[in-house]
């Protein structure tokens, strides 16, 4: 690709970001740091980088799980089969990211919007599931600590089921016939 082609794609990406009204910082020609607002994950930061032959997309999802690694990785691999334009991956520390590559000839404002939408939907939609799988013990400890100090549990309510006793009947209990 010629420099003009890369410049054209840079202009397409910038135009798409401006039209979407998503907060971003341009960090040089073809390099964008985008902040996608979420609900479960309050924000997802993503990089869009125009390279010689592709538009690279990279977004941090969450840090390396503390536990249940196999369950977390199984979840990620299964989700990869359903994603468009991006896939889950791990960095050398085990932190979880979404990454993707679009050929320069396929980049359009609609495609940029679609891929960023997929990043947001995935990171935000999967966030609590990843925390439940990979950080359940930490969530329980945090809940107990906050209760002991009278601190707010507002931002932990999505995980209340992890700390409440199960209402299921267990053999050997007093209600066993």
C-alpha positions in Angstrom: 0.0 0.0 0.0 1.2 3.5 -0.7 1.3 6.2 2.0 -1.7 7.8 0.4 -3.7 4.7 1.0 -2.8 4.7 4.7 -3.6 8.4 4.9 -7.0 7.7 3.3 -7.8 5.0 5.9 -6.6 7.4 8.6 -9.2 9.9 7.4 -11.9 7.3 7.3 -11.2 6.2 10.8 -11.1 9.8 12.1 -14.4 10.6 10.3 -16.1 7.5 11.7 -15.0 8.3 15.2 -16.2 11.9 14.9 -19.6 10.7 13.5 -20.0 8.2 16.4 -19.3 10.9 19.0 -17.2 8.4 20.9 -14.4 10.0 22.9 -11.0 9.5 21.4 -7.5 10.9 21.3 -5.5 11.0 18.2 -2.0 10.0 19.1 -0.3 10.6 15.8 -1.2 9.7 12.2 -3.4 6.7 12.2 -3.2 6.0 15.9 -6.3 6.5 18.0 -7.1 5.8 21.7 -10.9 5.3 22.0 -13.0 5.2 25.1 -16.1 3.2 24.8 -18.7 3.8 27.6 -20.3 0.6 29.0 -22.7 -0.5 31.7 -21.1 -3.6 33.4 -17.6 -2.5 32.5 -17.8 1.2 32.9 -15.5 1.9 30.0 -13.4 -0.1 27.5 -10.3 1.5 26.2 -9.4 0.5 22.6 -6.6 1.3 20.2 -7.1 1.7 16.5 -3.9 1.8 14.6 -3.6 2.2 10.8 -0.7 0.1 9.6 0.8 -0.4 6.2 -1.6 -3.3 5.3 -4.2 -3.3 8.0 -6.2 -1.5 10.7 -5.4 -3.1 14.0 -7.9 -3.1 16.9 -6.9 -3.8 20.5 -8.9 -3.5 23.7 -8.1 -4.4 27.2 -10.9 -6.5 28.8 -9.6 -7.6 32.3 -6.5 -8.6 34.1 -5.2 -12.1 34.4 -7.7 -14.3 36.3 -6.8 -15.3 39.9 -8.4 -18.7 39.6 -10.3 -21.2 37.4 -8.0 -20.4 34.5 -9.3 -23.4 32.5 -12.9 -22.3 32.9 -12.0 -18.7 31.9 -10.1 -19.8 28.8 -12.8 -22.2 27.8 -15.3 -19.3 28.0 -13.0 -17.1 25.8 -12.5 -19.8 23.2 -16.2 -20.5 22.9 -17.0 -16.8 22.6 -14.4 -16.4 19.9 -16.5 -18.5 17.6 -19.3 -16.0 17.8 -17.4 -12.7 17.4 -17.1 -10.5 14.4 -13.8 -8.8 13.5 -12.1 -9.4 16.9 -11.1 -12.3 19.0 -10.0 -12.8 22.6 -6.3 -13.2 23.3 -3.9 -13.1 26.3 -0.8 -11.0 26.7 2.4 -12.3 28.2 1.1 -11.6 31.7 -2.1 -13.4 31.0 -4.3 -10.3 30.8 -7.3 -10.6 28.5 -7.7 -8.5 25.4 -9.8 -8.3 22.3 -7.8 -8.0 19.1 -8.6 -7.8 15.4 -7.2 -6.8 12.0 -9.1 -5.4 9.1 -7.5 -5.2 5.6 -7.1 -1.5 4.5 -9.4 -2.2 1.5 -12.2 -3.3 3.8 -12.1 -0.2 6.1 -15.1 2.0 5.9 -16.9 4.2 8.4 -19.6 1.5 8.8 -16.9 -1.2 9.4 -15.1 0.9 12.0 -18.5 1.4 13.8 -19.3 -2.3 13.5 -16.0 -3.5 15.0 -16.1 -0.9 17.8 -19.6 -2.0 18.5 -18.5 -5.6 18.7 -15.7 -4.6 21.1 -18.1 -2.8 23.3 -20.7 -5.5 23.3 -18.2 -8.2 24.0 -16.1 -6.5 26.7 -19.2 -5.1 28.5 -21.4 -8.1 28.0 -18.8 -10.7 29.1 -17.2 -8.6 31.9 -19.3 -9.9 34.8 -19.0 -13.5 33.6 -15.2 -13.2 33.4 -15.1 -11.8 36.9 -17.4 -14.5 38.3 -15.2 -17.2 36.7 -11.8 -15.8 37.4 -12.2 -13.7 40.5 -15.0 -15.4 42.6 -12.8 -15.7 45.8 -11.6 -12.1 45.5 -15.2 -10.9 45.1 -16.3 -12.9 48.2 -13.4 -11.4 50.2 -14.2 -7.9 49.1 -17.9 -8.4 50.0 -17.0 -9.6 53.5 -14.5 -6.8 54.0 -17.1 -4.2 53.0 -19.7 -5.7 55.2 -17.4 -5.8 58.2 -16.6 -2.1 57.7 -20.1 -1.0 56.8 -19.0 0.0 53.3 -21.3 0.3 50.3 -22.0 -2.9 48.3 -23.6 -1.0 45.5 -21.1 -1.9 42.8 -20.9 -5.5 43.9 -24.7 -6.2 43.7 -24.2 -8.1 40.4 -22.2 -10.7 42.3 -24.6 -11.1 45.3 -25.3 -14.6 44.3 -21.7 -15.5 44.9 -21.9 -14.7 48.6 -25.4 -15.6 49.5 -25.9 -19.2 50.8 -27.5 -21.5 48.3 -31.2 -22.2 48.9 -30.8 -25.6 47.2 -31.6 -28.7 49.3 -28.4 -30.6 50.2 -28.5 -34.2 51.4 -27.6 -34.6 55.1 -29.2 -31.3 56.2 -32.0 -31.1 58.8 -34.6 -31.0 56.1 -33.5 -34.3 54.7 -36.3 -36.9 54.9 
